[in-house]
């Protein structure tokens, strides 16, 4: 079987305490996580992103030339249901010419492939993350007086990594795209405009960067884009359905699969799926990783039926809306919650499609 599968998850998993206390346990903890995923009936596994600080900074820490700084403008404010607001911080900034000096995820996937017969999914942050938090100030202007040169270097790094991933045996790549989805939110469109960026031109840029990266991908590699509105410790960055970006992003991104957040009303309805090109696969992120409350199985099946009004049922799958631990510190969920959520995903897939 080839991906995507009927039951998917987005990649990151809660880190065991002993891993956080002693990084020498990485290998054994990853093997345990793989065995646990297999035991749930998943046909796709990841290493839980256990070797990374976070979903995004794992990339920055392995690529030469980046430092960290604050975002520019109110573009990285996280919120929760209680009304608390905090900045994400640690935005990347290129202080020298950026370059790939070694594997970014290829070695992670290579290790996992040797420990399972399941499909191993690689995850990488989208290149938009390297630009969106700071806009034009994502680089030292003395180093990159022409921002297009920075993007050329970034695309080269990703293409080199995709080739290395394939050489290591990886055949499944998920690109985690937050920026395009954030630009569904009028507040964030206003925030980027206030610092001098045009939100529509940013969406065009971020689509183009992904397409340049995947254009020459090796034959037999499945590539998907995961879209969400931020997810860390139960917090989010944006709200608003996909309507603002759906026609452009869904029709223009040259990928095989879309992993789309649909766990709350903040993500809007399924109507934007009408712009999904024929034959594209859609993984519905219906199960929340922001709250331990377990979704109702019958309600999930009804939501899948509702989505099937716009995308044929045979082209749909189900997953959580995001990873369980976007940062190594984890989230508001415990390990029992994580397991219950993934079991629900697998069981729902079997009920709807007869397979996981």
C-alpha positions in Angstrom: 0.0 0.0 0.0 1.1 3.6 -0.7 0.4 6.6 1.4 -1.6 8.4 2.5 -3.4 5.8 4.7 -6.9 6.0 6.0 -5.6 6.6 9.6 -2.8 9.1 9.8 -1.1 11.3 12.4 0.8 14.4 11.9 4.2 13.4 13.3 5.2 14.7 16.7 4.5 12.7 19.8 4.8 13.4 23.6 8.3 12.8 24.8 8.9 10.4 27.6 10.3 12.0 30.8 13.5 10.0 30.6 14.2 11.3 27.1 13.8 14.9 28.3 16.1 14.3 31.2 18.8 12.4 29.2 19.2 12.7 25.5 21.2 9.5 25.4 17.9 7.6 25.4 16.8 8.9 22.0 17.3 5.7 20.1 15.6 3.4 22.5 12.7 5.8 23.0 12.1 6.1 19.3 12.1 2.3 18.9 9.5 2.1 21.7 7.4 4.8 20.0 7.5 3.0 16.7 6.4 -0.3 18.4 3.6 1.6 20.1 2.4 3.1 16.9 2.4 -0.3 15.2 0.4 -1.8 18.1 -2.4 0.8 17.5 -2.8 -0.5 13.9 -1.2 2.5 12.2 0.4 1.7 8.8 2.4 4.9 9.0 4.9 5.8 11.8 7.2 8.6 12.7 10.0 8.9 15.2 7.8 11.3 17.1 10.2 14.1 16.2 12.0 13.0 19.4 15.4 14.3 18.2 14.1 17.9 17.7 13.5 20.8 20.0 10.3 21.6 18.1 8.6 21.0 14.7 10.3 24.1 13.3 13.5 24.7 15.2 14.8 21.2 14.4 15.4 22.5 10.8 17.0 25.8 11.9 19.4 24.0 14.3 20.7 21.8 11.5 21.2 24.4 8.8 24.2 26.7 8.9 23.7 30.4 8.8 20.6 30.9 11.0 20.3 32.7 14.3 17.1 33.5 16.3 15.3 36.7 16.9 11.9 38.2 17.6 9.1 38.3 15.1 8.4 41.6 13.4 4.8 42.8 14.0 2.0 41.0 15.8 2.2 37.9 13.6 3.1 35.3 16.3 0.7 35.9 19.1 -0.6 32.6 20.6 -4.0 32.6 22.3 -6.1 30.1 24.3 -9.7 29.7 25.4 -9.0 31.6 28.6 -7.9 34.7 26.7 -4.2 34.4 27.5 -1.9 35.8 24.9 1.9 35.2 24.5 4.5 35.5 21.7 6.1 32.4 20.2 9.5 34.0 19.7 12.6 32.4 18.4 12.1 33.4 14.8 14.9 32.4 12.4 17.1 35.1 10.8 19.9 34.4 8.3 23.1 36.0 9.6 25.3 34.4 7.0 24.7 32.6 3.7 22.5 29.6 4.6 23.7 26.1 3.6 23.1 22.5 4.3 26.0 20.9 6.1 24.5 17.4 6.7 21.2 15.5 7.0 18.2 17.4 8.4 15.6 14.5 8.5 17.2 11.9 6.2 19.1 10.4 9.1 16.1 10.4 11.3 14.1 8.5 8.7 16.9 6.2 7.9 17.1 5.1 11.5 13.4 4.5 11.7 13.2 2.5 8.5 15.6 0.0 10.1 13.2 -0.5 13.0 9.8 -1.1 11.2 8.1 -2.6 8.2 5.6 0.2 8.2 5.8 3.3 6.0 8.0 6.0 7.8 6.8 9.6 7.2 9.3 12.4 7.3 8.2 15.9 8.4 9.8 19.2 7.5 8.7 22.8 8.3 7.6 24.7 5.1 10.0 27.3 3.8 7.5 30.0 4.6 8.4 29.6 8.3 11.9 31.0 7.4 10.3 34.2 6.1 6.8 34.9 7.6 7.7 35.8 11.2 10.1 38.6 10.2 9.3 39.4 6.5 12.1 41.2 4.7 14.0 41.2 8.0 14.4 37.4 7.9 17.9 38.0 6.7 20.8 40.3 7.4 20.6 42.7 4.5 24.4 42.9 4.2 24.4 39.1 3.6 21.4 39.0 1.4 20.8 42.4 -0.2 18.6 40.5 -2.7 16.0 38.4 -0.9 15.6 36.2 -4.0 19.1 34.9 -3.5 18.1 33.8 0.0 15.1 31.9 -1.4 17.4 30.3 -4.0 19.6 29.1 -1.2 16.7 27.9 0.8 15.2 25.9 -2.1 18.6 24.4 -2.8 18.8 23.2 0.8 15.4 21.6 0.7 16.0 19.9 -2.7 19.3 18.5 -1.4 17.5 17.2 1.6 14.7 15.6 -0.4 17.4 13.8 -2.5 19.1 12.6 0.7 15.8 11.5 2.1 15.1 9.4 -1.0 18.6 7.9 -0.9 18.0 6.9 2.7 14.9 5.0 1.7 12.3 7.7 2.5 9.3 7.8 0.2 6.8 9.9 2.2 7.3 13.6 3.1 5.0 15.9 4.9 5.7 19.7 4.7 4.2 21.6 7.7 2.8 24.8 6.4 1.4 27.3 8.9 1.9 30.7 7.3 -0.6 30.2 4.4 -3.2 29.1 6.9 -2.5 32.0 9.2 -3.2 34.4 6.4 -6.8 33.2 6.5 -7.1 35.4 9.6 -7.9 39.1 9.0 -6.0 40.2 12.1 -2.8 38.6 10.7 -3.4 39.9 7.2 -3.6 43.3 8.8 -0.4 42.6 10.8 1.7 41.7 7.9 0.3 44.6 5.9 1.3 46.9 8.7 4.9 45.9 8.4 4.9 46.4 4.6 3.9 43.0 3.2 1.0 42.2 0.9 -0.7 39.0 2.2 -1.7 37.8 -1.2 1.8 38.2 -2.5 3.0 36.2 0.5 0.7 33.4 -0.3 1.9 33.4 -3.9 5.5 33.3 -2.7 4.9 30.5 -0.2 3.2 28.4 -2.8 6.0 29.0 -5.3 8.7 28.0 -2.8 7.0 24.6 -2.0 6.5 24.0 -5.7 10.1 24.8 -6.5 11.2 22.3 -3.8 9.0 19.4 -4.9 9.2 20.0 -8.7 12.1 17.7 -9.1 11.2 15.2 -6.4 12.3 11.6 -7.1 9.8 9.2 -8.7 7.7 7.3 -6.2 7.9 9.9 -3.4 4.5 11.0 -2.0 4.5 14.6 -0.8 1.8 16.2 1.3 1.3 19.7 2.9 -0.1 19.9 6.4 -2.0 23.2 7.2 -3.0 24.3 10.6 -3.4 27.5 12.6 -0.7 27.0 15.2 -0.7 24.5 18.0 1.3 24.6 21.2 0.2 23.8 24.7 -3.4 24.2 23.7 -2.9 27.6 22.1 -3.3 28.7 18.5 -2.3 31.7 16.4 -5.1 32.2 13.9 -8.8 31.6 13.3 -10.8 31.6 10.1 -11.7 29.0 7.5 -9.7 28.2 4.3 -12.0 30.3 2.1 -9.4 33.1 1.6 -6.7 30.7 0.3 -8.5 27.6 -0.9 -8.8 28.3 -4.6 -5.2 29.5 -4.9 -3.5 27.1 -2.5 -5.4 23.9 -3.2 -5.3 24.3 -7.0 -1.7 25.5 -7.2 0.3 23.5 -4.7 2.0 20.6 -6.7 1.6 18.0 -3.9 -0.3 14.7 -3.6 -1.9 15.1 -0.2 -3.4 17.9 1.9 -3.5 17.4 5.7 -6.1 19.9 6.8 -7.0 21.1 10.3 -10.8 20.8 10.9 -11.0 20.2 14.7 -12.9 23.3 15.8 -15.2 26.0 14.4 -12.1 28.3 14.1 -11.1 26.2 11.1 -14.4 26.8 9.3 -16.5 24.4 7.3 -15.7 22.0 4.5 -17.1 24.2 1.7 -13.6 25.4 0.7 -12.8 21.7 -0.3 -14.8 22.4 -3.4 -11.6 23.9 -4.8 -9.7 20.7 -4.3 -8.5 19.4 -7.6 -9.8 16.0 -8.8 -7.7 13.1 -7.6 -6.0 14.9 -4.7 -6.1 13.1 -1.4 -7.3 15.0 1.7 -6.6 13.9 5.3 -9.2 15.5 7.6 -7.7 16.7 10.9 -10.9 16.1 12.9 -9.3 15.1 16.2 -7.9 17.8 18.4 -4.5 17.7 20.0 -5.2 21.0 21.8 -7.5 19.4 24.4 -7.7 16.0 26.2 -11.5 15.8 25.6 -12.1 12.8 23.4 -14.2 13.3 20.3 -17.4 11.3 19.7 -16.9 8.5 17.2 -20.4 8.9 15.7 -19.9 12.6 15.3 -16.6 12.0 13.5 -18.2 9.7 11.0 -20.9 12.3 10.3 -18.2 15.0 9.7 -16.5 12.7 7.3 -19.8 12.2 5.5 -20.2 16.0 5.3 -16.7 16.4 3.8 -17.5 13.8 1.3 -20.0 16.2 -0.3 -17.0 18.0 -1.6 -14.2 15.4 -2.0 -15.1 11.7 -2.8 -15.0 9.5 0.2 -12.4 7.3 -1.4 -10.0 10.3 -1.5 -10.4 11.1 2.2 -8.6 9.9 5.4 -8.7 11.0 9.0 -6.0 12.2 11.5 -5.5 14.5 14.4 -5.4 18.2 13.3 -1.8 18.6 14.4 1.1 16.8 16.2 0.8 15.9 19.9 4.0 17.8 20.8 4.9 20.7 18.5 7.6 21.4 21.1 9.5 19.0 23.2 7.9 20.4 26.3 4.6 18.7 25.2 1.1 20.0 25.6 -1.9 19.8 27.9 -2.5 16.2 26.9 -1.1 13.2 28.8 0.1 9.9 27.3 -3.3 8.2 27.9 -5.0 11.0 26.1 -2.6 10.7 23.2 -3.3 6.9 22.9 -7.0 7.4 23.2 -7.0 9.9 20.4 -4.9 7.8 18.0 -7.0 4.7 18.8 -10.1 6.7 17.9 -8.5 7.7 14.6 -7.7 4.1 13.7 -11.0 2.8 14.8 -12.9 5.5 12.9 -10.9 4.7 9.8 -11.8 1.0 10.0 -15.5 1.9 10.5 -15.7 4.2 7.6 -13.3 2.6 5.0 -12.8 -0.9 6.4 -9.0 -0.3 6.8 -6.6 1.8 8.7 
